[in-house]
Amino acid sequence: MISEEITSKIALGTVQIGLNYGVANTRGQISDSEVERILILARSRGVDTLDTAVAYGQSESALGHAGVSGFKVVTKLPQVPESVSDIQGWISAQAEGSLQRMGIGGLYGLLLHAPSQLLQSKGRDIYRGLQDLKKQGVVEKIGYSIYSPTELTDLYARFKPDLIQAPLNIFDQRMISSGWLSKMASEGVEFHARSVFLQGLLLMERERMGHYFHGWNELWNDWDRWVQDNGISRLTACLSFVTAISEVGRLVVGVDAEVQLKEILDIIPLSLDNRSLDRFSVEDERLINPSQWNK
């Protein structure tokens, strides 16, 4: 049975296509043939959005080789090098490179991977470069990818985005608790939730987790009990939680194989009382921010 509610909200994340990525990834970088199968399945099931980035290794090239016609594509620019003097020209060239690699004529979204640069000396030129591409019709929506809602405090008022991407999952509920999610929705800013599975950690059996994560054993015990007591899978719980949030435009989910995408698209989301899941909300970035795991 196909859940239209799931497929209409899914954006296919493609970092695994270009890199060996993810704490739960046991397959490594995805082969070209598997990429084609994943895209064929996504297209046939009504998934209409792809999320990628210049920094995702060979992701854009692999997507272009497989063919992405019919998809809305969101990509992200890397940090602007300090040596660049013509910032607007650099941004235009980066966007053109992405279009050529993927074989498409325009982008649905172009985001900054390092939005803190907007608050530095070259910030206005960077923002103007994004706006120029939007005016030219090369890009439909501009914005930035963030790790924490605290980043929005200085960014949002000065550089109004059309699209924001940020982590949101059962353990990381900061976009909700901070009030930013409802504020942006009321002002027409589109929101894409990433890290829905916390890089796969929320789906893993305890014995597969590295020693680093044992520091939160009480939380894992509570999570395991809740899933078992409610008789649902971890995957269903994670997808149901985010799907129920009306302010979320897309859930960015990455997969290692076609079979994983099929499993996700076959999920029938349950009507969970998300307020009852406040107990799992964690502020500790050592757990909810994957960039902290190797430190």
C-alpha positions in Angstrom: 0.0 0.0 0.0 1.4 3.4 -1.0 1.2 6.3 1.4 0.6 9.5 -0.6 1.2 11.4 2.6 4.8 10.1 2.8 5.6 10.4 -0.9 4.3 13.9 -1.2 6.6 15.1 1.5 9.8 13.1 0.7 12.9 14.8 -0.8 15.5 12.3 -1.8 18.8 13.2 -0.1 21.8 12.3 -2.3 24.9 12.6 -0.1 25.3 8.8 -0.2 25.4 9.0 -4.0 28.6 11.1 -3.9 30.3 10.0 -0.7 30.7 7.1 1.7 28.5 8.8 4.3 26.5 8.0 7.4 27.1 6.3 10.8 24.7 3.5 9.7 26.0 3.1 6.2 27.5 -0.3 5.7 27.4 -0.3 1.9 29.7 2.6 1.1 29.2 4.9 -1.9 26.3 3.9 -4.1 27.0 2.5 -7.6 25.8 4.1 -10.8 23.4 1.3 -11.5 21.9 1.5 -8.0 21.5 5.3 -8.4 19.5 4.7 -11.6 17.2 2.2 -9.8 16.7 4.6 -6.9 15.7 7.5 -9.1 13.4 5.3 -11.2 11.6 4.1 -8.1 11.4 7.7 -6.6 10.0 9.0 -9.9 7.4 6.2 -10.2 6.2 6.7 -6.7 5.7 10.5 -6.9 8.8 11.8 -5.1 9.4 15.1 -6.9 12.4 16.7 -5.0 16.1 15.9 -4.9 18.5 17.4 -2.4 22.2 17.6 -3.2 25.3 19.9 -2.8 28.5 20.8 -4.6 30.3 19.4 -1.5 28.7 15.9 -1.9 31.6 14.5 -3.9 30.4 13.1 -7.2 26.7 13.4 -6.4 25.7 16.0 -8.9 27.6 14.2 -11.7 26.1 10.9 -10.8 22.6 12.5 -10.8 23.3 14.0 -14.2 24.5 10.6 -15.6 21.3 8.9 -14.3 19.0 11.7 -15.4 16.9 14.0 -13.2 14.3 15.3 -15.5 11.0 15.9 -13.8 12.6 16.4 -10.4 12.8 19.7 -8.5 16.5 20.0 -7.5 17.9 21.8 -4.4 21.6 22.1 -4.3 24.0 24.0 -1.9 27.0 26.2 -2.5 30.2 25.6 -0.6 31.9 28.3 1.4 33.1 31.2 -0.7 37.0 31.1 -0.7 38.7 34.1 0.8 40.7 34.6 -2.4 37.6 35.3 -4.5 37.1 39.0 -5.4 34.2 38.7 -7.8 31.8 37.0 -5.5 28.7 37.4 -7.6 30.6 36.0 -10.6 31.8 33.1 -8.5 28.3 32.2 -7.3 27.0 32.4 -10.9 29.8 30.1 -12.0 29.1 27.6 -9.2 25.4 27.5 -10.1 26.2 27.0 -13.8 28.6 24.2 -12.9 25.8 22.4 -10.9 23.4 22.8 -13.8 25.9 21.4 -16.3 26.8 18.5 -14.1 23.1 17.5 -13.6 22.0 18.4 -17.2 19.2 20.7 -16.1 18.2 24.3 -17.0 17.3 25.6 -13.5 17.2 24.9 -9.8 14.3 24.8 -7.4 16.5 25.9 -4.6 20.0 27.2 -4.1 21.2 27.2 -0.4 24.3 28.3 1.3 26.2 25.5 3.1 28.1 28.1 5.2 25.5 30.9 5.9 27.7 32.4 8.6 29.6 34.1 5.7 26.5 36.3 5.2 27.4 38.0 8.5 31.0 38.8 7.4 32.4 41.5 5.2 31.4 39.8 1.9 27.9 38.9 3.1 26.0 41.4 1.1 27.7 40.5 -2.1 27.0 36.8 -1.5 23.3 37.5 -0.9 23.2 39.8 -3.9 24.7 37.0 -6.0 21.9 34.6 -4.9 19.2 37.3 -5.6 20.6 37.9 -9.1 20.2 34.2 -10.0 16.6 34.3 -8.7 15.9 37.4 -10.8 17.3 35.7 -13.8 15.1 32.7 -13.3 18.0 30.3 -12.8 16.8 29.6 -9.3 13.3 29.6 -7.9 14.2 29.8 -4.2 17.2 30.9 -2.2 18.2 30.3 1.4 20.5 28.4 3.6 21.2 25.2 5.4 21.7 25.5 9.1 22.7 23.2 12.0 20.9 25.0 14.8 18.0 27.5 15.1 20.4 29.8 17.0 22.0 30.6 13.7 18.8 32.3 12.6 18.9 34.9 15.3 21.3 37.1 13.3 20.7 35.8 9.8 17.0 35.8 9.3 16.1 39.5 9.7 19.1 40.7 7.5 19.0 38.0 4.8 15.4 36.8 4.4 15.4 33.3 2.9 12.7 31.6 0.7 13.9 28.1 1.9 15.6 26.8 5.0 16.9 23.3 5.6 17.7 22.2 9.2 17.8 19.1 11.4 14.5 17.9 12.8 13.8 14.5 14.4 12.4 12.9 17.6 15.6 13.7 19.5 16.3 17.1 17.9 13.1 19.2 18.3 14.9 22.6 18.5 13.2 24.0 15.4 9.9 23.5 17.1 10.7 24.5 20.7 12.6 27.6 19.6 9.4 28.9 17.8 11.3 29.3 14.5 9.4 26.7 12.6 6.0 28.3 13.3 7.4 31.8 12.7 8.9 30.9 9.3 5.7 29.1 8.2 3.6 32.2 9.1 5.9 34.3 6.8 5.8 31.9 3.9 9.3 30.5 4.2 9.5 26.9 3.1 11.2 24.4 5.5 12.9 21.1 4.6 13.7 18.8 7.5 16.9 16.8 7.3 18.5 14.3 9.7 15.0 12.8 10.2 16.7 9.5 11.3 19.7 11.3 13.0 22.0 9.9 10.3 20.4 6.5 10.8 21.2 6.4 14.6 17.6 6.4 15.6 17.0 3.2 13.5 20.0 1.2 14.8 20.0 -1.6 17.2 21.9 -0.9 20.4 24.6 -3.4 19.8 25.5 -1.7 16.5 26.2 1.6 18.1 29.7 2.7 18.9 30.9 3.1 22.4 30.6 6.9 22.1 26.8 6.7 22.3 26.7 4.7 25.5 26.8 7.9 27.4 23.1 8.3 26.7 22.0 4.8 27.7 19.0 6.0 29.7 17.7 7.8 26.7 18.2 4.8 24.5 16.5 2.5 27.0 13.5 4.9 27.1 13.4 5.0 23.2 13.5 1.2 23.0 10.8 0.8 25.5 8.5 3.3 23.8 8.9 1.7 20.4 8.2 -1.8 21.8 5.3 -0.6 24.0 3.6 1.0 21.0 4.3 -2.0 18.7 5.8 0.1 15.9 9.1 0.2 14.1 11.7 2.9 14.7 11.3 3.8 11.0 7.6 4.3 11.3 8.0 6.3 14.5 10.6 8.7 12.9 8.6 9.3 9.7 5.3 9.7 11.5 6.7 12.2 13.9 8.0 14.6 11.2 5.2 14.0 8.7 2.7 15.1 11.3 4.3 18.6 11.5 2.3 20.7 9.1 5.1 23.3 8.8 7.5 20.8 7.2 7.4 21.1 3.5 9.8 18.2 2.7 11.6 15.4 4.7 15.1 15.0 3.2 15.9 11.3 3.5 19.0 9.6 2.2 19.2 5.9 1.3 22.0 3.4 0.5 19.9 1.2 -1.8 16.6 1.0 -3.8 15.2 -1.4 -1.2 15.7 1.2 1.6 13.7 3.8 -0.4 10.9 1.3 -1.1 10.7 0.5 2.7 10.4 4.3 3.4 7.8 4.9 0.7 5.7 1.9 1.9 5.4 3.3 5.4 1.9 4.3 6.5 2.4 7.1 8.9 0.6 6.8 12.2 -1.3 9.5 14.1 1.1 10.0 17.0 0.6 12.5 19.8 3.8 14.4 19.1 3.5 16.2 22.5 4.0 12.9 24.2 7.4 12.7 22.4 8.7 15.8 24.1 10.3 13.5 26.6 12.9 12.5 23.9 13.8 16.1 23.0 17.6 16.6 23.6 19.6 19.8 23.6 23.0 18.2 24.0 24.8 18.8 20.7 27.3 16.0 21.4 24.4 13.7 20.5 22.1 15.5 18.1 24.9 17.2 16.0 26.8 14.5 14.0 29.7 16.9 13.4 30.4 16.5 17.1 30.6 12.7 17.1 34.2 12.5 16.0 35.3 15.1 18.7 
